[in-house]
């Protein structure tokens, strides 16, 4: 590709490639032109000969990423898919490998460009262009799946891919070749067979009974707290990283100094809101999950309680969605939230049943299930799905998680 470039174009491309490397290795936390100039051993004015300012360089980086991704889509788009496995294979061998091998492209999307959910959606549309995304619902519909099955399977597979790619979002290391091979195999295996694997025999779950016993109502929600509610609303709107003391104070119509009477700093405010909500959600889950002896019903109970809770508290739901990619104390001190009881439960589960044939640590499974659920519910929210439709999607995802598409859709 560079053979056909002019010397000026080659230099611009070198600056773009170096920016991905230098800024990406620092999680796009410091995107100064000075750090880039130092890495290239050139002066900052030398960069201005090619880019008028930092924003122009970031736009060029975005265009460069989109161009490469669309080339990948065109390469894949020449195929005609005949079954689920062929779509799944294309997703892992093209999309997953592309981002795992060029990991700072992935960081660029989620740590630099992603500021609002609608902006991410718009970006994905730009990246797609006139092509179909990998593992997009329309591809599954083209081989005979119903619309809701296609939506569920597409969301499930992409959630698996996103969750596994996220594992090094704030790591000083990128994926090795052997790790990339392992990721692609894991995605294909879990998509086909679920966490139950070959050893688990598909059996029916009484979803109606679990839903009736797991639903929560307004009376189960914590009493209204003006300060916590305002903080939650601001985080939900702006995201974890863009929330400021000023924006919270403005929402509450209070002075900044008054807020420091309750909290030491912004991070403590966010942390306290998240911990308060997750502790309460944990207690609601544990009160209901003990009614069921079958681990498959227990998993669905957890999903349904969380879904009911987020429907009643949409601002908390938005925060949990932000936390799929944004963490407190970015970036090196990143601490991902988790549901401790969820983890404890899965710890017991992995030791006493055929669940988890790949021997993932319980903590990783807990985070993964949470990630998949939040992504699925967020998709329902974007599509303005009603309660009945949400429950159908939850049932579909539950079946896919336990049995995969080979076991749940026989």
N, C-alpha and C positions, 0 to 999 in steps of 0.2 A: 504493500500500500504506500509506504513512504518513498519508494523508488520514483513514483510519479509526482511527488511533491516538490515545490520550489524550496529553496533554502529557508525562506521566510516561513513557509508553511511547516517545514520540519521543525523549526525553532519553536513555533507556536505549539505544535504537538508535544514537543519535549517539555515545555512549561506546563501544559495540561497534565501530561503523564506524571510529572514530578509533583504537581499539586495533589493529585490523587494519592500518591505515595506518602508525601510528607504530612499533609493535613490528615489523611486517612489514618495513618499510624498513630496520630494524636487524637483520633476519634472526631475530627473536625471541630474540636474544641477551640483550638487556636488556628484561625485561618488568616493570619496576617501575611502580607506580602513580604515583610521582613524575614519571617521564618523560611519562606519559599526561596527568597534571594540568597539567604545564607546557605541553604541546602544545595543550591545550584552554583554557589561561589561566584555570583554576579551581583551587581548593584541593583537596588530597587528601581531606579530610573530605567534600567535596561528592560525590566518587565513592561514598563509603560510604553515602550516602543511597539509592543505587540498587543497590549490590552490597556484600554484607557483607565480602568480602575479595577478594584477587586471584584465588583459585581459583574463586570464584563467577562472576567475570567471564569467566574462561577457559572455564568450563562453558557460560556463556551464548553465548560466541563459537562454541563447538563446535555447540551446538544451532542457532544461527543459520545456520551453514554447512550442517548436515545438512538443515534445512528448505528452504533454497534449492536444494540438490542434488536432494532428493526431488521438488521441484516440477519441476525440469528432467527428471528421469526419467519423471515422469507425463506430461509433455508429449510426450516421445518415445515412451513406451510405448503410445500410442494407435495406433501404426502396426503394420502387418503386413509383415514383411520377406519378400521373395521371392528375393533373391540376395545375394551377398557384398558387392557394391558399395553396396547400400542400407544394410547394417549398418555398413560402413566410413564411409560419408558421414555417418551419424548420429553416429558416434563423434567424428569430427573437428569437425563443425558444432555439436554440443552440448557434449560433455565437454571436448574440447581447447580450444575457444573459451571455455568457461566459466572454466576455470582460467587460461588465458593472459590473458584480459581482467580477471580478478580474481586476479592472481598471488599476492597475499598470502594468499589462501585456500590455495593450493597450498603456500606456504612454511609456513603454520600446520600443515598436516597432517604434513609431513616434517621440519620443524625444531623443532616444539613438541610435537606429539602422538605422534610416532613414537619410541618408546623400545625396544620389543621387536617382533620380527616378528609374534608372536601378537597384540599390541596393535593393530598396523596392520590385521591381518586382521579383528579384532573391530570396529575403527572402520569399515572398508569395509562390513562387514555392517550396521552401524548406519546408515551413509549410504544404503545401498540400501533398507532397510526392506522393504516387500513387493514392490518393483519389481525388474526385472532390470537389472544394470549394463550400461553401454554396452560393446559388443564382448565380452560374456560368452560362454563356451563354449556355453551352452544356446541362445543365439540362432543360432549356427552349426549346431548340431545340428538346430534346427527347420527349416532349409532343406536338410537331407539329408546334412550332413557326418558322418563317423564320429566317435566320441568322441575318439579320439586326434588326428584332424585338427582337430577343433574346439578342443581344448586347445592344440595347437601354434599354430594361427592366431590364437587369442585372445591367447595369451601374446606372440606376435611383434608383433602390432599394438599392444598395450598397452605393450610394451617400447619400441617406436619412439616412441610418444607420450610416455612417461615420460622417455626419454632427451632428447628435444628440449625438453620443458618444463624439465628440470633445468639447461639451459644458462645460465639466469640466476638460479639458486637463490641465489648469493652475489654477484650483480651489483647495483650501485647503481641500475641502470635496469630497468624492466619492458619487456615486449614492446610494440612499436609495432603499429599496425593492419596495416601492410604486412608486418611480420614474422609476425604471426598468420596472415595469409592464406597466406604462404609455407609456414609450418609445416603447415597443413592440407593444402596441395597436395603437399608432400613426403611426408607420411605416406601419403596415398592412392596416390601414384605408386610409392613403394618397396614398399608392401604389394601392389600389383598386379604390378609388374614386377621388383622386387628391385633390387639395386645394379647388375646387369648391364643393366637397362633394355631398351629395344626392340632394342638392337643385339646382345644376347647370345642365342645359340641354345641351347635346353635340350639337354643331353646327359647320358648316364648316368654316374654316378660309381661306381666299384667300392668301395662302402663297406666290405665285408668285408676287402678287401685293405688299405685304409687303416687300419682299426681294428686289424688284426693287427700292422701295422708301427708303429703309434703308441702302443699300450698301454704303460703303465709299471707297474712292480711295486714291492714294498716295498724291494727292493735299490736302487732309483733314488732313494729318499727320503734326505734328509740324515740323518746320525747324530743320535740323540736328544740334545737339550740341555735340561737340567732348567730352566734359567732362561727360555730362549726359549719352551719348551713351556708353562710356567706363565703367562707373559705372554700368549701366544696364547689359552690357555684362558679367561683373564679377559676379554680383549677380545671373544672370541666370545660369552661369556655376557652381558656388560654393554653392549657397544657401544663405539665409540671415545670418545665424549664422557663416558660414565659410568665409564670405567675410572680408577681412582685408584692412587697409590703404595701406599696402605694396603691396598687389595684385592689387589694383586700380592704385597705382603709377607706378607699373611695366607695366600695360596695357597702361597707358598714356605716358610712358617714361618720367615721371616727378619725381621730388623729393617729399618726403612726406611733407616737409615744404611748398612746393608750393601749395599742396592741401588744407592746412589749411588756405590759403588765401581766399578760396572759402567757406569752410565749417568748423564748429567748431570741429566736430568729425565724426567718421564713421556712427553713428546712424543718424546724420543729413543728411549725404550724401544719405543714403538709404531712409530716410523719404522724402527728397526733390524729389528724383526720383519718388517714388510712388505717392506722392501728385500731382506732375506735370502731370503725366500720367493720374491719375484718374480724375483730374479736366478737362483735355482736353476730355477724354472719356465721362465724364458727359455732357459736352456741346454738343458733337456730338449726344449723345442719345436724349437730350431734343430737339434739332433742328428737329429731325426726328419723335419722338414719338407723337408730337402734331398733326401730320397729321391724326392720327387715333382716332376715338371716342370709339371703342370697346376695352375694357380692354384686351381681349384675343389677339387682334392684337397688342396692345401696348406692352404686355409682349413679344410677338415674335419679335417685332421690337427691343426691348432692347437686346434680345439674338443675333439677326442678326448683329446689330451694333457692339456689343462686339466681336463676332466671326470675322467679317471683320477686325476689328482693330488689333486683335491678329495675324491674318494671315499676316498682313502688318508689324507688329512689334513683331517678334517671341521672342525676348529677354524679352519684357514686359510680354508676355504670360507666359514664364518660371518663371518670378518673381511671377506672380499671382498664379501660381501653387504651388510654394514654400510657399506662404502665406496661403495656406490651413492648413499648420501645423507649420510653423515657423513665429515668430512675432518679431518685434523690441523690444529691452530691455527685453530679456528673463530673467526669466520666469514670475516673479510675476507682473512686470509692463507691462505685455503683453497688447498691443493695436492693435486690429484687424483692418485692413483697411476695408473700406466700400465705396460704391458709394452713396453719400448723396442724390443726386437727385433720385436715384433708391428707396431709403428709403422714401423720401418725396412722391414719386408717389404712392408707395404701401400703405402709410399712408392714402392717399385719397381713394385709391382703397378699402381698408378694411372697410371704413366707408360708402361707397356708393353702394356696390354690394353684391352679395351672396358669393363672394370670401372669403375663410378663415373660414370655419365652426368651426374650433377648436379654433378660437380666439387667434392665435399666435400674439405676438407684431409685428408691421410692420417691425421693425428693424431686428428681427430674420428671418422673411420671406425673406427680402432683402438679408441677408447674406446666407440663405439657397439656394435661387435661384442662387446666384453667385457661391456658392460651387458646386452645381449640374452641372451648365454650364461649369465651368472650368474643372471639372473631365471628363465630356463628351468630351470636345474638346481635352483634353490631351490624352484620349483614341484614338480619331481620329488621333492625331499626331503620336502616337506610332504605329498605324496601317497604317501610310502613306496614309491616306484617301485623295482623291481629293475634290475639292470644291463641286461638285454635291453630293458626298457621305456625306460630312459634313452637307450640307443643309438638306438631308434626315434625318440624325440623329437628327438635331436640331428640325425638325418638329415632329419627334417621341417623343422626350423629352418634347417638348411644350405640346403636347396632353396628355402625362402622367401626367405632372404637373397640368394641369387644370382639367382633367377628370379621371385620373387614368386608369388602364388597363381595368376596367369594362366599363368605358364610352367612351374611345377613340378607343377601338378595338371591338366594337359591330358588 
